Amino acid sequence: MVVEMSKPTKRRIELAKIFKALSDPTRLAILEQLRECCGASCCVSEEQESRNVSEIAERFELALSTVSHHLKELRDAGLIVCTKRGKRVHCAIDTQALKKVKEFLER
C-alpha cells in the first residue's frame, strides 16, 4: 500500500497536534489527572466534572503560569475544553479528540 505523504490531510494535521501536545510529560500528567477527575463518563457539558486551573496547579510543583501554558497547549491540540465559571477557569477532557486517537491506533 502506498501512502501519499506530499499532502498532509486535515486528519493527519489534527493527530500530529495531539501527539505533539502529549509528547510532553507534564501535559501527559495533566491529561491523566483530568481523566481521573472526569472518569469514563466525561463529556463536554455544563454538568461535567472538571478541575479549575488552581486545582490542577496544586498537584504539580509548577508555577500557575507554567500550568496555564501547558493547558493552553492541550486546549490548542483539542484535547481539553476550558470554560470560565465566575472568576475560575475549569478544564475537562474533550472526548472527541480521544476518540480520534483511539480510531487512529486501532487501524
SENU-815112 format. One record per atom (N, C-alpha, C): residue number from 0; chain; x, y, z. Coordinates in steps of 0.1 Angstrom, whole numbers, always signed. Layout:
BEGIN
R    i  ch   east  north     up
R  NUM   A      X      Y      Z
...
END
This chain:
BEGIN
R    i  ch   east  north     up
R    0   A     +8    -12     +0
R    0   A     +0     +0     +0
R    0   A     +9    +12     +0
R    1   A     +6    +22     -9
R    1   A    +14    +34    -10
R    1   A     +6    +45     -3
R    2   A    +13    +52     +6
R    2   A     +6    +63    +13
R    2   A    +11    +76     +7
R    3   A     +2    +85     +3
R    3   A     +6    +98     -2
R    3   A    +11   +107    +10
R    4   A    +23   +111     +9
R    4   A    +29   +119    +20
R    4   A    +30   +134    +17
R    5   A    +29   +137     +4
R    5   A    +32   +151     +0
R    5   A    +21   +161     +4
R    6   A     +9   +156     +6
R    6   A     -2   +165    +10
R    6   A     -7   +160    +24
R    7   A     -4   +167    +34
R    7   A     -9   +164    +47
R    7   A    -25   +166    +48
R    8   A    -32   +156    +52
R    8   A    -46   +157    +53
R    8   A    -50   +164    +66
R    9   A    -62   +169    +67
R    9   A    -67   +176    +79
R    9   A    -66   +166    +91
R   10   A    -69   +154    +89
R   10   A    -68   +144   +100
R   10   A    -54   +142   +105
R   11   A    -45   +141    +95
R   11   A    -30   +140    +99
R   11   A    -26   +152   +107
R   12   A    -30   +164   +103
R   12   A    -26   +176   +110
R   12   A    -31   +176   +124
R   13   A    -44   +173   +125
R   13   A    -50   +172   +139
R   13   A    -43   +162   +148
R   14   A    -41   +150   +142
R   14   A    -34   +140   +150
R   14   A    -20   +144   +154
R   15   A    -13   +150   +145
R   15   A     +1   +155   +148
R   15   A     +1   +165   +159
R   16   A     -9   +174   +160
R   16   A    -10   +184   +171
R   16   A    -13   +177   +184
R   17   A    -21   +167   +183
R   17   A    -24   +159   +195
R   17   A    -12   +152   +201
R   18   A     -5   +145   +192
R   18   A     +7   +137   +196
R   18   A    +18   +146   +201
R   19   A    +19   +158   +195
R   19   A    +29   +168   +199
R   19   A    +26   +172   +213
R   20   A    +13   +176   +215
R   20   A     +9   +180   +229
R   20   A    +12   +169   +239
R   21   A     +9   +157   +236
R   21   A    +11   +146   +245
R   21   A    +25   +142   +247
R   22   A    +34   +147   +239
R   22   A    +49   +143   +240
R   22   A    +55   +149   +252
R   23   A    +49   +159   +258
R   23   A    +55   +165   +270
R   23   A    +50   +158   +282
R   24   A    +59   +153   +291
R   24   A    +55   +145   +303
R   24   A    +45   +153   +312
R   25   A    +47   +166   +313
R   25   A    +38   +174   +322
R   25   A    +24   +174   +316
R   26   A    +23   +177   +304
R   26   A    +10   +177   +297
R   26   A     +3   +164   +298
R   27   A    +11   +153   +296
R   27   A     +5   +140   +297
R   27   A     +0   +137   +312
R   28   A     +7   +142   +322
R   28   A     +3   +140   +336
R   28   A     -9   +149   +338
R   29   A    -10   +160   +333
R   29   A    -22   +169   +334
R   29   A    -34   +162   +328
R   30   A    -32   +156   +316
R   30   A    -43   +149   +310
R   30   A    -48   +137   +318
R   31   A    -38   +130   +324
R   31   A    -41   +118   +332
R   31   A    -50   +123   +344
R   32   A    -46   +134   +350
R   32   A    -53   +139   +362
R   32   A    -67   +143   +358
R   33   A    -69   +149   +346
R   33   A    -82   +153   +342
R   33   A    -91   +140   +339
R   34   A    -84   +130   +333
R   34   A    -91   +118   +330
R   34   A    -96   +111   +343
R   35   A    -88   +112   +354
R   35   A    -92   +106   +367
R   35   A   -104   +114   +373
R   36   A   -104   +127   +371
R   36   A   -114   +136   +376
R   36   A   -127   +133   +369
R   37   A   -127   +132   +355
R   37   A   -139   +130   +347
R   37   A   -144   +116   +347
R   38   A   -135   +106   +348
R   38   A   -139    +92   +347
R   38   A   -143    +89   +333
R   39   A   -148    +77   +332
R   39   A   -152    +72   +318
R   39   A   -164    +79   +313
R   40   A   -172    +86   +321
R   40   A   -184    +92   +316
R   40   A   -181   +107   +313
R   41   A   -169   +111   +312
R   41   A   -166   +125   +310
R   41   A   -171   +130   +296
R   42   A   -179   +141   +296
R   42   A   -184   +146   +284
R   42   A   -184   +161   +285
R   43   A   -185   +168   +274
R   43   A   -185   +182   +273
R   43   A   -199   +188   +276
R   44   A   -201   +192   +288
R   44   A   -214   +197   +291
R   44   A   -213   +206   +304
R   45   A   -223   +213   +307
R   45   A   -223   +222   +319
R   45   A   -221   +214   +332
R   46   A   -227   +202   +332
R   46   A   -227   +194   +344
R   46   A   -214   +185   +346
R   47   A   -206   +185   +336
R   47   A   -194   +176   +337
R   47   A   -185   +179   +349
R   48   A   -178   +169   +353
R   48   A   -168   +171   +363
R   48   A   -156   +177   +356
R   49   A   -150   +186   +363
R   49   A   -138   +193   +358
R   49   A   -130   +197   +370
R   50   A   -118   +203   +366
R   50   A   -109   +209   +376
R   50   A   -106   +223   +372
R   51   A   -105   +232   +381
R   51   A   -101   +245   +378
R   51   A    -86   +246   +377
R   52   A    -81   +256   +371
R   52   A    -67   +257   +369
R   52   A    -59   +257   +382
R   53   A    -64   +263   +392
R   53   A    -57   +263   +405
R   53   A    -56   +249   +411
R   54   A    -67   +241   +410
R   54   A    -67   +228   +415
R   54   A    -57   +219   +407
R   55   A    -55   +221   +395
R   55   A    -46   +214   +387
R   55   A    -31   +218   +391
R   56   A    -29   +231   +393
R   56   A    -16   +236   +396
R   56   A    -12   +231   +410
R   57   A    -21   +229   +419
R   57   A    -18   +224   +433
R   57   A    -11   +210   +433
R   58   A    -14   +202   +423
R   58   A     -9   +189   +422
R   58   A     +4   +188   +416
R   59   A     +9   +199   +411
R   59   A    +23   +199   +404
R   59   A    +31   +210   +411
R   60   A    +44   +207   +411
R   60   A    +53   +217   +417
R   60   A    +57   +227   +406
R   61   A    +47   +234   +401
R   61   A    +50   +243   +390
R   61   A    +42   +256   +393
R   62   A    +47   +267   +387
R   62   A    +40   +280   +388
R   62   A    +27   +279   +381
R   63   A    +18   +287   +385
R   63   A     +5   +287   +379
R   63   A     +6   +291   +364
R   64   A    +15   +300   +361
R   64   A    +17   +304   +347
R   64   A    +22   +293   +338
R   65   A    +30   +284   +344
R   65   A    +35   +272   +337
R   65   A    +24   +263   +334
R   66   A    +16   +260   +344
R   66   A     +4   +251   +342
R   66   A     -5   +257   +332
R   67   A     -7   +270   +332
R   67   A    -16   +276   +322
R   67   A    -11   +274   +308
R   68   A     +2   +275   +307
R   68   A     +9   +273   +294
R   68   A     +6   +259   +289
R   69   A     +8   +249   +297
R   69   A     +5   +235   +294
R   69   A     -9   +233   +290
R   70   A    -18   +239   +298
R   70   A    -33   +238   +295
R   70   A    -36   +244   +281
R   71   A    -29   +255   +278
R   71   A    -32   +262   +265
R   71   A    -27   +252   +254
R   72   A    -16   +245   +255
R   72   A    -11   +236   +245
R   72   A    -21   +224   +244
R   73   A    -27   +219   +255
R   73   A    -36   +208   +254
R   73   A    -49   +213   +248
R   74   A    -53   +225   +251
R   74   A    -66   +231   +245
R   74   A    -64   +233   +230
R   75   A    -52   +239   +226
R   75   A    -50   +242   +212
R   75   A    -49   +229   +204
R   76   A    -45   +218   +210
R   76   A    -45   +205   +203
R   76   A    -59   +198   +203
R   77   A    -68   +204   +210
R   77   A    -82   +199   +210
R   77   A    -84   +188   +220
R   78   A    -75   +186   +230
R   78   A    -76   +176   +239
R   78   A    -84   +179   +252
R   79   A    -85   +192   +255
R   79   A    -93   +196   +266
R   79   A   -102   +208   +262
R   80   A   -112   +210   +270
R   80   A   -121   +222   +268
R   80   A   -120   +229   +281
R   81   A   -119   +243   +280
R   81   A   -119   +251   +292
R   81   A   -130   +261   +291
R   82   A   -137   +262   +303
R   82   A   -148   +271   +304
R   82   A   -147   +280   +316
R   83   A   -150   +292   +315
R   83   A   -149   +302   +326
R   83   A   -162   +301   +334
R   84   A   -161   +299   +347
R   84   A   -172   +299   +356
R   84   A   -169   +309   +367
R   85   A   -175   +321   +366
R   85   A   -172   +332   +375
R   85   A   -157   +336   +373
R   86   A   -149   +336   +383
R   86   A   -135   +340   +382
R   86   A   -126   +329   +379
R   87   A   -131   +317   +378
R   87   A   -123   +305   +376
R   87   A   -125   +299   +363
R   88   A   -114   +293   +358
R   88   A   -114   +285   +345
R   88   A   -114   +271   +348
R   89   A   -124   +263   +343
R   89   A   -124   +249   +346
R   89   A   -120   +242   +333
R   90   A   -113   +230   +334
R   90   A   -109   +223   +323
R   90   A   -113   +208   +324
R   91   A   -117   +203   +313
R   91   A   -121   +189   +312
R   91   A   -117   +183   +299
R   92   A   -116   +170   +298
R   92   A   -112   +163   +286
R   92   A   -122   +164   +275
R   93   A   -118   +166   +263
R   93   A   -127   +166   +252
R   93   A   -126   +152   +246
R   94   A   -137   +144   +248
R   94   A   -136   +130   +244
R   94   A   -136   +128   +229
R   95   A   -140   +138   +221
R   95   A   -139   +136   +207
R   95   A   -124   +135   +202
R   96   A   -115   +142   +208
R   96   A   -101   +141   +205
R   96   A    -96   +127   +209
R   97   A   -100   +122   +220
R   97   A    -96   +109   +224
R   97   A   -101    +98   +215
R   98   A   -113   +100   +210
R   98   A   -119    +90   +200
R   98   A   -111    +90   +187
R   99   A   -106   +102   +183
R   99   A    -98   +103   +171
R   99   A    -85    +95   +172
R  100   A    -78    +97   +184
R  100   A    -66    +89   +187
R  100   A    -69    +74   +187
R  101   A    -79    +70   +194
R  101   A    -83    +56   +195
R  101   A    -85    +50   +181
R  102   A    -93    +57   +173
R  102   A    -95    +52   +160
R  102   A    -82    +51   +152
R  103   A    -74    +60   +153
R  103   A    -61    +60   +146
R  103   A    -52    +48   +150
R  104   A    -52    +46   +163
R  104   A    -43    +35   +169
R  104   A    -49    +21   +166
R  105   A    -62    +20   +164
R  105   A    -69     +7   +162
R  105   A    -68     +3   +147
R  106   A    -65    +12   +139
R  106   A    -64     +8   +124
R  106   A    -52     -1   +121
END
